[in-house]
Amino acid sequence: MSDWNRRLIHYLPAWQWLKHYDTPTFKSDLLASFIVIAMLVPQGMAYAMLAGLPPITGLYASIIPMIIYAIIGGSPTLSIGPVAIISMMTFATLNSMFEVGSPVYIQAACLLALMVGVISLLLGLFRFGFLIQLISHPVIQSFIIASALLIALGQLKFIVDLPLKANNIPEFVVSVWQYISLTHIGTLLFGLCAIAFLIYAPKLLNTNALKGLFGSTVLLSRTIPLFLVVASIALVYFFQLQTLGIKTVGIIPSGMPPLDMPYWNWTLVLQLLPGATMIAMISFVESLSIAQATALQNRSQLNSNQELIALGLANISAGFSSAFPVAGSLSRTVVNADAGAQTPMAGVLSSLLIIVVSLYFTGFFQDLPLAILAATIIVSIWKLVDFKPFIEAWKYSKADGIAMWITFFGVVSIDISTGLIIGMISTFILLLWRISRPHIAVIGLVEGTQHFRNVERHQVQTTAQVLSMRIDESLTFLNANILKGELINAVSQQPKLAHVVINCSSVSSIDLSALEMLEDINLELAKQNIQLHLSEVKGPVMDRLQSSKLLKHLSGNVFLTHYQAIQTLSPQLLKTS
């Protein structure tokens, strides 16, 4: 492959699959796009409503961003567009600043998408994709669960037709207490029936009788939300349910998304910057996780920085096309893959179909009840509200469990962005706490081998003349004094001690504070006629030590292996093993 081709594929992944595109692949992609559209239209409108925006913006967010990602992104099946978590974060960022649904609110949402895109693009161009990994998976998982709970609670206002607030649970409880007596019974029944249908219809389709009649019902079950939308519109239209107080979407403007630079000024940019940064981080983490899962199944390659660039440009296009921040959708990506999508062309075809809907079929949705869109969100998002990960994390690691609970309570008690920040801070505090309390073990020789293990866990051989210690962490100012204290305690218990050997097999780095601690220990041990030795020092650590004074004044030696150290210092121990 020529350098020109290699560079073109690196910066424009679409070039690779377009060269080999054929008719059978097109047919597979076209079928997948029709299946995804059945899910995307009601979802896109529902998530726009979740973001506090007109439903049509959900369709706008599914057009140009998806085409941009198909050209630049690396995943063949990732579906870019509106998603629940990002919509909720958009609402959480904007609702305290502007009146929800107002022209200035809509412009701010477009600017927010543009800012998210610029942040993602810059991170990708400067190869800072690794920074996103600073958010631990337990924190992300807890954040998604807590956000899903708030999203579901926030949609209840459309099920009961009440002005409920759900930025956090205390606010939600107060608003329920204030307005519960004003619940609209007709809307409530309509919403509950929709939820029941969305839950039980797929189970009914999976019965053996229907499977025998239709064969595989997997793809058919994906169209259930669209069927519910069509059926509810028909009910409202023919029975004039608006007269009973059932609220609908109303008039939706048709046409292509207006292309324009959103209004901005530096004051507004600074106001939106924290929210845009949080959305960019979550958008990338969620999208990359989904893309990696499908890449593993398809054995395709992904570059995290290239994905950041693609996601950044997709969000920039969303900002210029009257939409709001977008990300990769797990549910639509799974449907896309299950439906047989072979290349990103499936996303392009989905976008073209959305254009047709936007141009000619928006009038069809004006009688769509808001309760139906809310029911669609509640059922799809409630699957994420699962507390088993909290229990599993607590059993495996108390630190991860604590970080998850802190994040969860931060999100549901304060708000989404603050809760995420609190979770990230707690992760770093717990990480520092763990590093400052490393595992330090006195080790001995396993009989008949050259291996050394913890004397408290294994049957090992030791000698009164040699103390062997291993620290399972890099040596820094956080833990240097801990090692010194442990070593002093161990030395004080062995009056016949002549040698101390520190096994450095798990030490990847030593900072200046730790180096000074080792120099102090070397001097203090020398005063007691005890030599200090090091073993199994890694190359990068040895490079640092050679530029210090420690090796020049070290009372003992540096051994390649710990076995060699014992072989030299206490050969009689080896004779008995």
Secondary structure as GFF3:
##gff-version 3
##sequence-region A 1 577
A	DSSP	alpha_helix	3	11	.	.	.	ID=ss1
A	DSSP	alpha_helix	14	19	.	.	.	ID=ss2
A	DSSP	alpha_helix	23	50	.	.	.	ID=ss3
A	DSSP	alpha_helix	56	60	.	.	.	ID=ss4
A	DSSP	alpha_helix	64	72	.	.	.	ID=ss5
A	DSSP	beta_strand	79	81	.	.	.	ID=ss6
A	DSSP	alpha_helix	84	94	.	.	.	ID=ss7
A	DSSP	alpha_helix	103	125	.	.	.	ID=ss8
A	DSSP	three_ten_helix	129	134	.	.	.	ID=ss9
A	DSSP	alpha_helix	137	160	.	.	.	ID=ss10
A	DSSP	alpha_helix	169	179	.	.	.	ID=ss11
A	DSSP	three_ten_helix	180	182	.	.	.	ID=ss12
A	DSSP	alpha_helix	185	205	.	.	.	ID=ss13
A	DSSP	alpha_helix	208	214	.	.	.	ID=ss14
A	DSSP	alpha_helix	218	222	.	.	.	ID=ss15
A	DSSP	alpha_helix	224	239	.	.	.	ID=ss16
A	DSSP	three_ten_helix	241	244	.	.	.	ID=ss17
A	DSSP	alpha_helix	266	298	.	.	.	ID=ss18
A	DSSP	alpha_helix	304	320	.	.	.	ID=ss19
A	DSSP	beta_strand	327	329	.	.	.	ID=ss20
A	DSSP	alpha_helix	330	338	.	.	.	ID=ss21
A	DSSP	alpha_helix	345	360	.	.	.	ID=ss22
A	DSSP	three_ten_helix	362	367	.	.	.	ID=ss23
A	DSSP	alpha_helix	370	382	.	.	.	ID=ss24
A	DSSP	alpha_helix	388	396	.	.	.	ID=ss25
A	DSSP	alpha_helix	398	413	.	.	.	ID=ss26
A	DSSP	alpha_helix	416	436	.	.	.	ID=ss27
A	DSSP	beta_strand	440	445	.	.	.	ID=ss28
A	DSSP	beta_strand	452	454	.	.	.	ID=ss29
A	DSSP	beta_strand	466	471	.	.	.	ID=ss30
A	DSSP	alpha_helix	480	492	.	.	.	ID=ss31
A	DSSP	beta_strand	499	503	.	.	.	ID=ss32
A	DSSP	alpha_helix	512	527	.	.	.	ID=ss33
A	DSSP	beta_strand	531	535	.	.	.	ID=ss34
A	DSSP	alpha_helix	539	546	.	.	.	ID=ss35
A	DSSP	alpha_helix	550	553	.	.	.	ID=ss36
A	DSSP	beta_strand	558	559	.	.	.	ID=ss37
A	DSSP	alpha_helix	562	569	.	.	.	ID=ss38
A	DSSP	alpha_helix	571	576	.	.	.	ID=ss39
###
